[in-house]
Amino acid sequence: MGLRQNNLLMLRKLAVVALGMFGFGYALVPMYLAICEATGVNILALGEKELPGSGNARLAKADNTQIDVSRTITVEFDTNARGPWQFKPMQNSVQVHPGEMTTVMYEFQNVQDRTMSAQAIPSYAPREAAAHFNKLECFCFNQYTLAPGEKKQWPVVFVIDPKLAKNVNTITLSYTFFEVGSKTPAAPGSKVSGLTAVGVGV
């Protein structure tokens, strides 16, 4: 057998092997599906939330680690209205975990017969809580104008920093609602002792 015939024979063998590999790869998907159906195991059908290494699972784990579920802090709400209008929280207190986002609604009503512009000043007890009470949204950031008899509801969205001292189990958040243009009131001290004003819009 000559060299030319040997080369042709080798070429045919290589062609057969290549076709066999192509056919095996083409048939691999239906074979995999058949095996999964027979065994009841199908990794591709698992959702991302069920996969331990998926991005969603890692993100959820990261989010959860920011909330200290081992601690519960009671946040009490106190209001003071400097003028003839109504101002109150929709609930007296909530219990939250440090790092947990919480929303509380406040109700305002101008009971005067004239339009009024007003703003609120926040205060905290104990004093050290002010540095760890992070408000993401608050009516105290802005001034508001209410028509005679008008009633509004505005939210306070807050997160307590997990770095808050371990011995602090209760925080009192107090707001003083005053008319813009009048003398700015001092921090309330009659109802809640030890409160410290932290400035308008804080």
N, C-alpha and C positions, 0 to 999 in steps of 0.2 A: 504494500500500500504506500503510495507516494505521499510526499509532504503536503501536497495540495489537498489530497483526500482526507488526510488527518485533520487539517485545518477546517475543512467543511464539516467533518463529523463533530469536532469540538464546537463549532459555531451553532450546529443544530442542537446540541446538548444544552448550551448556554441559553438558547432561545426557549427551549422547553422549560428550563428552570425559571427564567424570567416570567413566562406566561403562567407557570404554576404559582409563583409568588404574587403576581397581580390578581389571579383568581382567588387566592386565599385571602388577600386583603379585601377584595370586593365582597367575599362571603362572610367576613368577620363580623360585620354589623348584624345581619340577621341571625348568625350563630349566637352572638352575645344576647340578643333579645330573646331568643329561644331558651337559652340557659337561665336568664333572669326570670322568665315566665315560669320555668319549671321549678326553680328554687325559691321563688318569691322574693328575691333580693334584687333591687334595682337602685343603685346609687344615684344614677342620673335623675331619678324621679324625686329624690329628696329635695325639699326646699332649702334655700340658703339659711333660713333660721335654724334648721335642724343640723346643719353641718357645723361641727365644733370649730373648724378653722375658717369659716366664712367671714367675710367682712362685716356682715350684719351682726353676727354673733359676737365678734370682737368689739364692735361699737356698743352693743347693748351692755356688754360686760364693763366697758370703760365708763358708760353713763352710770351704771349701778354703783360703781366704786366711788362715785362722787357724793353719794347719799350715805350718811352715817346712820344706818338703821338701828344701831345699838343705842342711840340717844334720842330722847323725845323732849322737845322744848315747848312749853306753853307760851303762846303769844297772846297777851291781853290787849284790848283796844279801848282807849279812853278818848273822849272828845270834849272840847270846850268851845263854845260859841260866844264870841265877843260882839254881841249885837242881837237884834230881834229877828233871828232866823233859826231854823232847825238844822242840826248837823249830827249825824249818828252813824255808827257802823252797823251793817246788816247782821253781824254776829258779835258777841262779846269777846270770844276767844277762839283760838284754834290750837291744835297740837300738831307740830311738824317735826320732821327729822332735819338736821343740818344738811344743807345741800339740796333740799327738796324745794321746788318752786311752788309757791302758794299764792292764790288770788283771793282778796277780800274786797267786798263792795261797800262803799259808803253812800249815804243818801243826804242830799242837801235840798233845802227848800227856803226860798225867800218869802217870808210871811209879811213883808212890808208892802206898802202901796207905791213903792218907787223901785226903779231899776238899781241893782247893786252889783258892784264888782268886788270880788273877795279872793283871798288866798289863804292857804293853811301853812302853819309852821309845825314841823315834827319835833318831838322830844322823845327821849328814851330813858328807861330805867331797867337795869342799872346803867350807869354812865358808860361803862366799857362796851356795852352792846352796840352802841352807835357805830363803831368801827367795823362791826361784823354783820350789820343789818343792811343788806344790799337790795335796794329798790330798783327793779327793772322798769317799772311803770308806776307813776304816782300822780294824783291830782295836785300834789304839793309842788310839782315842777312848774305849774302854770297858774296864771290868774284867770278867773272865770267871771262872766257877767250873767246874772240871772234877772229875768223880768219879774215884775210883781206877781207873787204867787207861784212862780215857776219852780218845779221840782226836778232834780237831776240825780243820777247815780254815776259814780266814778270809781274805778278800781285802784287798788294798790296791789302790785305784783312784786313779791319779794322772795329772796333766798337768804337764809342764815348761813354765814360762813362756818364750815366745820371746824375752823381754827378757834372758834369761840371757846373761852375758858370752860373747862369741864364742870366747874362748880356753879355755872349759870344754868338754871333749869327753867326760869321764867323771865320773860321780857315783856315790859309794858310799853306799847307804842301809843303815844298821845299826840293829838293834833289840836292846835288852836286855830280856829277859823275866824279871820278878822277882815273888816272892810278895807279895801285898798284906798289909800289916801288918808286914813286915820292913823293914829299913833300905833306903831307896831307893838303888840303886847309882849310882855316877858313870858318866859316859859312857865307853864302852869305848875303850881306848887301846892295847891290846896288839896286836890284830889289824890295826886300821886306824888309822894315825897321823893326827892333825889333826882327829879327829871332835869335834863339839861338841854336847852335849845341848841340845835346844830345849824340853824340858819335857814332862811327861806329857800325852798327849792332843793334842799338836800335830800 
